[in-house]
Amino acid sequence: MTATTPDPAPVTPPAPAPARARGDGLPGRALWLLRAAGFVSNFDRFCIAPMLVLIGHQLGEPLPMVVLAASGYYLAYGLMQPVWGLASDRIGRVRVMRISLAGAALAAFGSALASGGPELIGARALAGAFFAASIAASLTYVGDVVPAALRQRPLSDLMTAFALGTAVATVVAGALAHWVSWRLVFALPGLLAAYLVVGLRRLQEPPRHRTASLLAPFRVVMASRWQWFVMAVAMVEGAVLLGFLTYLAPALEANGVPTALAGAVAALYGVGSMTAAQVVKRLVGRWTPVRLIVVGGTQMAVAYLIASGSQSPQALVGTALLLGGGWSFMHSTIQSWATALSPTARATGVAMFGVSLYVGSAVASGLASGAAQAHHYRPMFLLAAVLSVPLTAAAAVGRARYR
């Protein structure tokens, strides 16, 4: 594999009147806005899981019909990643975020007003398609503005916000749906998305490279052998971490643990991720990326070994916390790497990285569903622990060779 060249100088001029910058070069208010965009995207993506049974009961729809609302969301979310990436490289990061969040707000309100299963499925699919832009555009913005040597610190801040959105959605959505209304849960991210459409007007568009055609960024990304390597790593990481993570709560419920407690235990993954992200921020520059990857991969392997030994609440509390730590150490490092691979088509490169991650997650969770239905959680988690080893080795060796 040949190393990529450093980020070339941009050819489009920056927007006037730049905001006050932090020490890493990121404008003062930018990080808050980017974190908010990622938070609301993750909240909306994960809020439906604890409400499926309740929504089905109140709409008078069978559970498989309501599950399609979640499946349609995830499918649209993954498929729209490269579309938004190409658009971002073509018309700008901030513009794409504002357009997508405007559509997401309307789709969220449509979800809240749905009167039946088909309406809910359509509204949730549209919400997934529009919210798909937020996280990738936020990561790309940081890649455009922050030097590579300092990039992982603000990326860790973003990861903290993303994890917070996941944790809050998992814990709060079920409670709000039970005590108030599931419609309110869908309306809340719509309100925040609408606010961000206005708030993002103050965020200056970063310099970006002009593209000769709409598909030019895609050709640049696909021509990079390192891009293909990192996409392969992301696919396996998505399978090992996110795919098997899906079954923490079902494993507890299979042992008689109440649904609310099982969801709370699974939500500790977000707590572990947020805590570890603050540690990673302090270690960037002191530890090499390879060391961060190895520590993250070790946490993942140990987490799944614990889960393979016992599916008790106490054991899976440790599993969830360690998996969150593994995500912050390993994934944030690989994600920072992904922002540097195709600097002239950064948004498209980050989007393809995301597609690989979500495809890996979907494939693994689908293949593991049979074992989960038979309550064979011990061998499932043991397989995840075993797969963590070659994943960590490949990511670490590749990152060590990349210059």
C-alpha angles and dihedrals in degrees: 000000000000121000120247122244122256119271105287122224114277118249099207119077119245121251115268126260099028117208123248108285130224123230091276094052097256112134113256100250096030097085093054092051093046092048091049091051092051092044094054092045093054093042091054092045096052103032098085099061098076091043102052098100094044094048091049091051095048095044093044091237128135116253095249089058092052092045087061087066089061094041092048090051094052093045093050091044092056098041093051095055096089091040092057090041092057090045091050092053089047105043105014143274099261094043091053091049092051094046093046094045091050089055091043091054091054092046091049091052089047089054090052091052097045112133098192147009099276092049091049093048092051094046093048092048090053090047090053092048093052100038088051091083100058104074097039092047091049092052091046092050090056090047090053097047108031123066114248093246091058099033100099094063096063089037088058088052089053091048089054091055092045091051090047090055090052094047095045092048093050095048104032103037095065093047094048092046091051099043102030119006140303087228090066090055091058093042095054097067087044090058093047092047090052090051091050092052086064097036094052090063086082093055112095118230109248120232113271138178121264114241125217093219140359093263096042094096090051091053091049092051096046092050092062115093090197089055090056091048094052091045089055090050090049091051092054091043091052090050096047100040109026099026096055093034087070090072101055094093095042089051090056093045090051087061093052099265112149116255094243093054092044090053092048091052092050090049089062085079086075091049091052091048094050093048094047092047090063090051092049091053090059094045097051107108092018097062124043119243088247092058092049090051093050093049090048093048091048090054090052093050093048091046093056092043088057090049092049090054097049138001094200119130091251093053095046092048086063091044093052094047093048093047089053089052091048090052093053096045100040106024097045089051094050090043091053087051090051092057090060100048101082107018094172091054100026099148093051091047093051090046092053089049088055093048090054091049094050094043090053090049093049094047094049095046090048095049091046094051093089092054090047092051088054090046091240093148098141096065090039093058092041089056089051090052091051093048090051090069100061089038091057093043094050094046093047096046093046093049091048091054095045116097 
